[in-house]
């Protein structure tokens, strides 16, 4: 987010070279707030404001700028200035930014960084997007078993300025395997001469580098953690994911799920609506719409094959929209509940029978209710439609009501089954929800509708 | 969640009275894990397992049980045991549980609690659901200005066992107005004789008791906070919301948003799918379905008024499902993007013109693409349908393609406008999305479709 409120004032401070006032402004507010204000300036103006700040404050504010602003600013900086900023950034944010830079710029900046930082960036940037490895930071604290609580606190004090959190410290063995952890609270409360090895907690919850980032975030949520240690294939500690990352991951995954429910393809990034171009929006939405429109052909063929019936009973066309909408709505409702319950791990794909049984009961109630509504509608307003002689309006009303009831039951069950099936096949359940589902239940709905009608009017 | 894996082993430990083994089991694992195992037992068995534990561990595990298990267990306990458990629970969880108890049980337990706890429960339970006040806890730490860093650390050590977090402490004036805060990290890093008043941060971010809980959680996310102070109408500090609460709030709000998008009414509680009865599911889904079905009547009347046209051009009925689905899909996509961008505060309702302009460009591209698909469909497969003599298939194809293109543009714009309008009227934008939208664009779509067709075939 950018905040343009103070842009004129900031510009004036920069142009008149009031460095002290600029510094006071940036250091008195939260870095996220400073980033909103500074991000509203041009890249060169932003740098004029940031360059005079204390390096730690500067990197903190810089980390809070939007991705685009970060890359734009880096592109106008000298190699040294760019390397200075990167050196002080949190390792996870730094690796993320690095991945966004053009190849040549990366090659240009890397040699200006210290070797440890180069390796850290290369390592963190190597994990696949969406994994726990790709969101972890390497700024964690390790403590030896044999320290006393007081010595441990002294150690934490020393490393505090460089570390993202000193509230949880890990105890590892020679192969960096996590033996336990202590919180700063444990250390403060313990006797000063208590050994870290004696007060550490050994019930360590951790994630593996290749785990899904959402699963890692859900662990932080479930166990109320400040930080979750991440280990590699050899069980060695390689990073931590912090509580604030968990909030961002869950928000991002949520945006993804909602967009998949609505069949919007492509990269799902939080905060993307405004900065995504119309053409990119078009591409991400068009793919599925065209696929679905092709599936819509099947609905068309079904209607076409019942054209004779439709011409005799135009009243059927009157109820086609209600049938299609109701099927789509009931199917989407059950699909949404199942997708959400799967995402929150309330249910697994093995609970199929239990879920179908519940959805069956719900759908019978809904089907009955809507059938009554439809029957009432036919009897009250159906008189205006042309019905061939010899066929009672009640017969048609009953056929339509029955078809609608059947449609509600089948689309509710299909709505529950599609995401469960996708989960079984290790696909994302959200992908088969809403629009895809609407298209499927349209097809089943039209078949049910015309077959029932044909059966009752005896054609 | 319940974990039945160890139920037989736990039962045996309880039946054979192996208290030490039970205690070791419950104290060695994370309280959330212990709660999953113990929650799978019957209420009286759970109590047999919990009663022998250290009161703090017991309350910690108890707080992690599901709401239902908590209320069931409390209902079989003596007044004294119930009061003992409540006394050691985190104040926010305790107030939430209290609200779930039947009136008479509350009246029964309250007198057994100390006065401070009674008042704390009454106060926390008094805030309206969904507000920052309803999710805050009263377990925070305040420090006087004049303490030194070392004295402050000593103070934190003393109160640590009773407090949810000692990592952030607040400095308040005589009227409890927040003057600043210090983190335990600040205190550890500071010189021992530094005054709290000199090292405290004065850029305090806080929420008001009546603020929306999601806004409060988003502040914790934006500013990477461990805890957010909550103040009352007189600016006095009355509670804090912690980082783990923020995760739960955001998960709950997201479930709510998704369910509203799919028109599922009622209380939106995380973790509810499995424990909600079929009848309750029926009620929460039926309301909107019936309302939407009534709106479907309008679509029916439109079709009815064009029955003559439909009987002559049965090919129009063939394209009705595709028209309705595409309108619903494109409208839902733009509505979803706008609802999400509003929820994440990327855009406000005042950005209407900017959003409409973007959606207009996107929809023109989508409309053109889908019109071409529809025209191709008519020319390729339309020959099988009955078309009156004197009307060229190409004319009908053009009319259908144009109608579909117009439908895409209008439904995309309506999809963006409805949630923006709702936000303007201070309603929840998610309420007017998906199913409600589908019904609206069905009506506009049918009007566009038949009017365009009528115009082109010159009837």
Interface residues (C-beta under 8 A of the other chain):
Chain A: X1 X28 X29 X30 X32 X33 X153 X156 X157 X160 X161 X166 X167 X184 X185 X188 X189 X202 X203 X205 X217 X220 X221 X222 X223 X224 X226 X243 X244 X246 X247 X248 X250 X251 X254 X255 X257 X258 X259 X261 X262 X263 X264 X270 X271 X273 X274 X278 X279 X281 X282 X285 X286 X288 X289 X290 X292 X293 X294 X296 X297 X299 X300 X301 X303 X304 X307 X310 X311 X314 X315 X317 X318 X319 X320 X321 X322 X324 X325 X326 X328 X329 X330 X332 X333 X336 X337 X338 X340 X341 X344 X345 X346 X347 X358 X361 X362 X365 X366 X369 X370 X373 X374 X377 X381 X384 X385 X386 X434 X435 X438 X439 X442 X446
Chain B: X1 X28 X29 X30 X32 X33 X153 X156 X157 X160 X161 X166 X167 X184 X185 X188 X189 X202 X203 X205 X217 X220 X221 X222 X223 X224 X226 X243 X244 X246 X247 X248 X250 X251 X254 X255 X257 X258 X259 X261 X262 X263 X264 X270 X271 X273 X274 X278 X279 X281 X282 X285 X286 X288 X289 X290 X292 X293 X294 X296 X297 X299 X300 X301 X303 X304 X307 X310 X311 X314 X315 X317 X318 X319 X320 X321 X322 X324 X325 X326 X328 X329 X330 X332 X333 X336 X337 X338 X340 X341 X344 X345 X346 X347 X358 X361 X362 X365 X366 X369 X370 X373 X374 X377 X381 X384 X385 X386 X434 X435 X438 X439 X442 X446
